[in-house]
Amino acid sequence: MTTFFKSISHALRDSVLARLGIAMGTLALLSFISIVMSTAIADNISGKANAINLSGSLRMLSFRTLSEVQQPDKRRQALDTVDLFERRLNSLDRFIKAKSADNLALDAAIGVVIAHWQASIRPLARAATEGNADALNEMAQDVPVFVGQIDLVVQLIEEDLERKVNFLRATQFVLLAIIVLLSLVTTWMLRRQLVLPLAELLKAAKTVSQGAFTVRVQHVTSDELGQMGRAFNTMIGEIANMYAHLEDKVEEKTEELTRSNRSLELLYRTSQQLSASDLKLDMIQAILQEVESALELGHSMVCISENGQLPAHPVLGDLTPDELQALCGQHDCGQCFERAQQPLAEQAAAADPTTQQILFLPIGDSEKLRGTMPIFLKPGAALPRDKARIIETVGHHVSNALSNMRRAEEKHRLAVLEERSAIARELHDSIAQSLSYLKIQVTRLEKNIDPATDAYAIAQELKNGLSSAYRELRELITTFRLRIDERGFNAALQETIAEFSDKLGFAIRLDNALSGIVLTGNEEMHVIRVIREALSNIERHAGAKMASVDIRVDDEHAVSVRIADNGRGFDPERIPANHFGTSIMRDRALILGGELSINTGFGQGTAITLSFRPQSYRQPTL
């Protein structure tokens, strides 16, 4: 019960609707009580007038009975009058018991009348109708007393009726006064707690609509309108604060739009430049440096894995030696490639904030071209979401550009191979046939010349020269038919090594650190031919028991190809006039933009070294 009253008390204190509801409910309850009381009292007094009339008829019947018993010819009629009187008396008694049970005086008075009737008047009336003179005299004396008793009953009924009417009048007046007072209180409460706060809110809203944000409502109680007032004041304060910082927000949004516009322009330029048909690695490097400057990034690089082989080889980048050491000293190629599969947001979240962050982007779209692009962030720099999206887009463009360069290189290589295959067919079908014919004719001539003459020696020289020329031509045709297919340079090199290992009768040692993306198709072909020419010389002239091929790439992307053997060696200054192998190798070195060095001596073996910088790296890195 205590909890119930506390909840009622809180509702009355904190809710204007609860107070108004209770007030209206009280008014309705008082009106209902007034109606119920009026109905009950009206029902109670509804038969009192009839009871008064009935009592009056009892007085009349009393005197009528006395008159009829005094007249002999009407004494029979007096019995009917007695029965009628008794019925009406009983009816009056039932009415009084039903309507005035709480009126003891009235109940006692009607009891006296009934007792007098039953004990005296009714027996005397019956005896008088039989002619009993004593009964007639006694009845004549007793009837006036009896009528006086009936008059007392009538008087008491009238008093009871007047008392209840007065009670009803007083009750209605009191209830009406309470209802009027409560209505005034409710009206006052409505005006003070509802109308005035709403008017204040409306006035404040109109003031705010005119641009004045300093207005505040004063009604901030704990009820509903007070809570609305507090919410209104809070809202106006926030609007005023927002309005005060509107220019800052507009400027901030303008700067954001400007950054977005610059980013779109950067992406557009990057896309256009990376989609150029004559794209080179140095151009990609310049584009990446522009992106680094625009996005306020650190340095970056691109590493490529040929056919999924690790370690990967860097093809471009502007990392400082310290950054390169930090990258490759803390991560191996497998970790870089694994990190590149994670979204940039996860990489940034997992990075150590106390160290310089490195982001890894995937490069390539197939196993033929697979790589990663590490990007250093500047110390203390965060990675916003928009910048991360731009970096990912640039990485995608770089990946597509490298893939397009690879496909273009493949197309160029195929075109060169087709052209050289056609030259090889022409050589085979023309010069090779002619040399074969000349060899046959010289052999015939040799049989028809006396061995003791000079002509025979000349024929021998012609025969040896034709044989050497034919062998060189066959080697040239074989070289022209050499193909570097889609498996790449490494596969072609392995096949060449296996071929000459069979010819030499021992395994040639191979150490290859060259990544296939570094060389163009022409460069790959010239390198293979230099190696084949050197191995062919070892096969024909060196008499070696060991040979090796070593390919190295330094930090400046310079390529070094060394072919060595432990054969008899030779004097580079005294090469026979009909031997063109070393001169052809030097020509190829010049075509590659490099040089060929020969280190040899009689009994010391031979080491041929081809050094050059690939075309893609001849421009200095900015």
Secondary structure, DSSP 8 states (H G I E B T S, - for coil): -HHHHHHHHHHHHH-HHHHHHHHHHHHHHHHHHHHHHHHHHHHHHTTHHHHHHHHHHHHHHHHHHHHHHHSGGGHHHHHHHHHHHHHHHHHHHHHHHHH-TT-HHHHHHHHHHHHHIIIIIHHHHHHHHTT-HHHHHHHHHHHHHHHHHHHHHHHHHHHHHHHHHHHHHHHHHHHHHHHHHHHHHHHHHHIIIIIHHHHHHHHHHHHHHTT------S---SSHHHHHHHHHHHHHHHHHHHHHTHHHHHHHHHHHHHHHHHHHHHHHHHHHHHT-TT--HHHHHHHHHHHHHHHT---BEEEEEETT-SS-EEEEE---HHHHHHHHHH--HHHHHHHTTS-HHHHHHHS-TTS--EEEEEE-SSSSEEEEEEEE--TT----HHHHHHHHHHHHHHHHHHHHHHHHHHHHHHHHHHHHHHHHHHHHHTHHHHHHHHHHHHHHHHHTS-TTSHHHHHHHHHHHHHHHHHHHHHHHHHHHT----TT-HHHHHHHHHHHHHHHHTS--EEEE---TTSS-HHHHHHHHHHHHHHHHHIIIII--S-EEEEEEE-TT--EEEEEEE-S----TT---TT--HHHHHHHHHHHTTSEEEEEE-TTS-EEEEEEE--GGG-S---
